[in-house]
């Protein structure tokens, strides 16, 4: 009999959610006299679909190309399940929405979530995937929508707390199963990657594996990634000293600038799409094992962004013990040695390291070890299990 009742409730739930309730959410939020009805509906749904003290999380956000968003979602699901939390794809059944990027909440096609929150009374937590400090109007607009703001960086975390918002420090996660140091020669790494060793022999290899072109038009840069700064740095170096190693999709703008200024580069992937100005998002998104090899082949990685949530390159380069320089964005200051943080107007330290690379090898090894240990003590399974437990406890349903 109990099983029959459970099945019946499930069918009622599917019927209401798929056919009736969702199309009318925007209508409901426009009329104040529906407030009492909202409360009644909320009570009905709570009775029908929620077990006492049971938490169901709904994961919001994915890009389905195994890029940062998908990896963040995968790790979030892993740590929630590790803490005995159930994940549900039925949004009318859930008690919490875990948004893997705040970007989704800002999109117009997800504004219905606000009204559903009023009806269902669930909680929302969102990972802030960029520096939100310059977007006060967004913060004020979503102050009553987002219950917990999850910040990857200490600077944004402190800022949110100063605005009386409930914030938890949650850096992006990565694992040494994906990114790790490979003790092989460059010649051997080139063999694995099928790169002509003579193209990089006796060169300082500068890596760059991010997306920095817009989707449309592809020959325009993403201003956040600031690829022009990278070009500016490279143009201050002797051409015979280095080679730029590029990979990942949507590098159209940077490749066009390399061609224009005769910057020596290798593109790892299908460059035909770039030459033909076609979107390569489904073609040049390399497996993580390839990106790991590319990091290990690189001598230096340069982050030139204007704003970031992370970036992930800081974790990846640190795990592979690749020297990384970064502008003061995201969590760069949380993990990197201060000597590796530079400004857009002063990048002399990068030029000095490249021009004196052999002489500075001892210093480079020490900096790589420093970065590795700074990342390792925070980005690990036990620590993240506790961080997610803290998030869950902040949402705990009271008996």
N, C-alpha and C positions, 0 to 999 in steps of 0.2 A: 504493500500500500504506500509506504514512504517513497519507494522508488518511483511509483506511478505519479505521486504528487510532484517529485523532483523533476520528472520528465515533462509534466504538464507546465510547471513554472518556466522551464527552459523554453518550451514552445511559445508560451505567452511572451516571454522576453524577446525572442527572435521576431515574433509578429509585430510587437510594438516598436522595437528599435529599427527594424529594416523597412517597415511599411508606413508607419504613422508618425512617430515622435520626431525623428531627425528633420524631416522637411519643414516642420513648424517651429523650429528653434528660433530662427530669426524673427518670426512673427511674434513669438512670446516675449522676446526681450524689448519690443517696441511699445508695450502697453503695461502701464503700472498696475492696472486692475487685475492683471494675471498673477500678481504676486502671491495671493492666497492660494490660487490654483497650483502655482509652482511648488509651494510648501506641501500641498496635499499629494502631488505627483511624487515629490521627493520621498515622502513617507511610504507611499505604495511601493516604489522601487526598492527602497531600503528593506521592506518586508519581503518582497518577492525574490530579490537577487543577492542579498548580502547575508552571509553568515556572521554571527556575533564574533567579534574579535578577529575576523579573517580579513587579511589584506591582499588585494589583487592589484598588481601594478600593470599599467598599460604603457608600453614604450612608444614614444612619438618621435619620428624622424629617421630617415634613411635616404641614401642616394643610389643604392643598388649597383655600385661599381667598385665596391671594396676599397673606397677611399676613407678618409678620416672619419666621416660621419658613420659609416657602416662599422668600422672597427670600434668606435666609441660605443655604439649600440651593443655590439657583441660583448664587449667587456662589462658594460652596465648590466646586461642580462646575466652574465656569469656571476658577478658579485652579488646581485640580488638573490639569485638562486642559491648561492653559497650561504646566504643568510636566511634560507628557508622561506623566501618570498615567492609567491606564485605569480606567473606572468599570464595575463589574459589579453586576447585580441578582441574581446567583446567589450566595447567601450562603455556600454550601459551596465556592465557588471562590476566595473573596477572601483577601487577606493582611492587610487592615486594615479596620476599621470606623471611619468618620468620623461621629460623632454631632453633628448640628447643634444639638442642645440636650440637656444633661445630664438634663433632665426625662424623656426617653424611657428612659434607663437605670434610673431610679428606679421606673418603672411596673412593676407586678406582671406584666403580660402580656409583658414583655421580659426577665424573669428567666432564661428559658431561654438567653439570650445568654451568661451566665456559663459554663454547662456546655459550650456550643458552643465557647467560647474555649479551654477546657481541651483539647477534642478536636482542634480545628483549629490551635491555637497562633497565632491571629492577634492583632494589636495593636488597641487601642481608644484613640481620642482623642475628647474630648468638649468642646464649647463650653459654658462655664458661663453660663447665661442669667439668672442672678440672683445676688445676693450670698450666697455660700455660707459666709461666715465664721461665721455663727451656727448652722451645722448640722454640728458636729464629728462627730456620730454617723454622718452620711451619708458624710463624708470617710473615716472609719475603715472603714466597711463596704465602700467601693469603692476603697480604697487599692490592692488587688491586682487590681482589675478594669480600672480606667482607667490606661493607660500614659502618656498625656500629657494634662494638664489645660490647656485653652485658655481663657485669661482675657481678657475684653474690657477690664478695667480694671487699672491699675497697682496699686491697693490690694489687690485680690484676688490678683493675680499675686505680689506680695511676701508675702502671707499664705501662699499655697500653698508658696512656696519655703521659708518658715520652718518648714513642716511636713514638709520633706524630700520633697516631691512634685515630679515633673518637670513644669514648667509653661512655657508659651510665651505671650507677650502677643499676643493676636489680637483687636483691636477689631472691632466689627461694621463691615460695609462698606456704603457707598452711593456712588453715582456722580452727577456733575453732569449727566449725561444725563437723570436723573430729577428732580433738585432743583437749581434755579438761580434766580438773581435775574431778575425780569422788570421792565424799566423802563417800566411803564405806570401810568397814573393809577388810583385806586381805582374811579372811574366806569367806566373801560374794563374793569377786572378783573371788576367786577360784571356788566357786559354779557356777558363770556365765560361767567360762571358762572350767568347768569340770576337774579341776586339783585337785588332792588329797591334801587337805590342810596340812595333816601330813608331806608331802614331803618338805614343805617350812616353816613349823612352827618353830618359833624362829631362823630363818635364815635371813641373809641379802641377798636380792635378787638382783643380778647383771644382768641387761638386755642387750641383744645384738640381734638386729633384722635386720641386713644387710646381703647382699650377699657377701661372701668373698672367695668363691671357683671359680676356672675357670670353664667354660663350658666344656672344654676338655683339659686335663683330670680333672675330678671332685675332685681328691685328691690332686691337686696342688692349692696353695693359690693365690689369687689376691694380687700382691705385693703392690698395692696402698692401700688396706684395712689393710695390716699388721696384720693379726690375730695372728702372733707369739708374738707380743708385749702384746696382751691381755692374752695369755697363760702365758707369763713371769710374768705378774702382779699377776695372779691368783695363780701361784705356790709359790708366796711369802706370801700367806695368809694361816692361819690354815683352814684345810678342814672342820672342824665342825662349822666354823663361817659363811659360805656363801653357796649359791647355784647359779649356772649360769643358767639363763633362756634364752633359744635360740628359735628363730623362723625364718621364711622366708626360701626361697629355697636356694639351693647351699651352705649349711653349712658343706659339707662333710669333708673338711680339718679340720675345727675346732672340729667337733665331734670326728674325728679320734685322734686328739691330746688330747682331754678330756679323751678318753678311754685309751690312752697310759699313761698319767700322773695321772690317777685316779682323775680327777677333777670332783667334784659333779655337775651334770647338769640335767636339764629337757629340752627336745626338744618338743615344742608345734607344733604338726603337724604329718604328716605321716612319722615316722622315718624309716619305712621299705625301702623306696627308698634310704635313705642314707646308711643303712646297706647293701643293695644290690648294692651300687655304681651305681644307676640309676639317671638320671636327673629328678629332681622334680620341674622344673620351672613352670609346669602347675598344680601341685598338692599342693605345700606348700606355694603358694603365698596367704597369709591370707587377708581377708577383712580388711579395715581400722578400722572398729569398734572393731575387735579383737585385732589389733595392739594397739589401744587406751587402751583397757583393760589391755594388757600386760605391757604397760608403767606405768599405774596406779598401777599395782601389784609390779612393780620393785622399789627398794629403790635407786638404782644407775644405771646409764647407762654409759658405757665407750666407747669412740671413740678412736681407736688406729691407725688411718690411717696415711700414709706417705704423701699423697697428696689428696686433695678433691676440688670439686667446692663449696660444702656446708659445711658439709653434712646436709641432711634433718633432721637427728636425733636431731640436735641442736634445730630446730624449734619445732619438735614434743615433745621432752622431756620438753622444756620450757613451751609449752602450757599446758602440763599435770602436770607441777610443779614436775617433776622428776629430782633429782640431776644428773647432767651430767658433766663428766670430758672429756676433749678433748685435743688431741695434737694440736699444733698451725698450723692448716690447714684451708683452705677455709675461711669462715666467722666466725670462732670460736671467734676470737678476736673482731669482730664487735658486738657480742651479749652477750657472756658469761663473767661473772665476772673473773677478772684476776687470782683469786685464784683457778679457776677450769681448767686452762690451764696448761698442764704438758709437759715434754719432754720425749723422748724415753729413755734417760739415767738417768732420775730422776723422778720417779713416787711415791716418798715417801709420798706425800700429799694424794694420793689415799689410800695407806695402812693405814695412820693415821686416815682418816675418817672412814674407814671400821672397824678398830680395836677399835675405840672409838665412834661408831655410836650413841649410846644412849646419851652420854654426849654432842655430837655435834648437837643435834637435833635443838636447837635454832638457831645456825649458819646455818644449812642446810635450815631451813625455810626462813631465810633472803636471802640466795643465790638463792633459787628457786624463790622468789618474784622478786629479781633483774633481773634474766634471763627472767622471764615472761614479765616484763614491758619493758625491752630492745627490746624484740621481738615484743611485741604488738604495740609499737609506730611506727614500720617500716612495719611490715607485717600486713597490714590491707587494706580493700577494697578501701578506699578513696585515700590512698597514692599510691597504685598500679595503680589505674585509671589515676592518674596524671603522673606516670612514663611512662605508655604506651602512654599517650597523648604526652609526650616528644619524645618518639621514633617515633610516627607517624608524628609529626611536623618536625622532622629531615628529613623525607622523602617527605614532602609536595610537591605536584606537583604545579609548578608555572603557573599562567594563561598566 
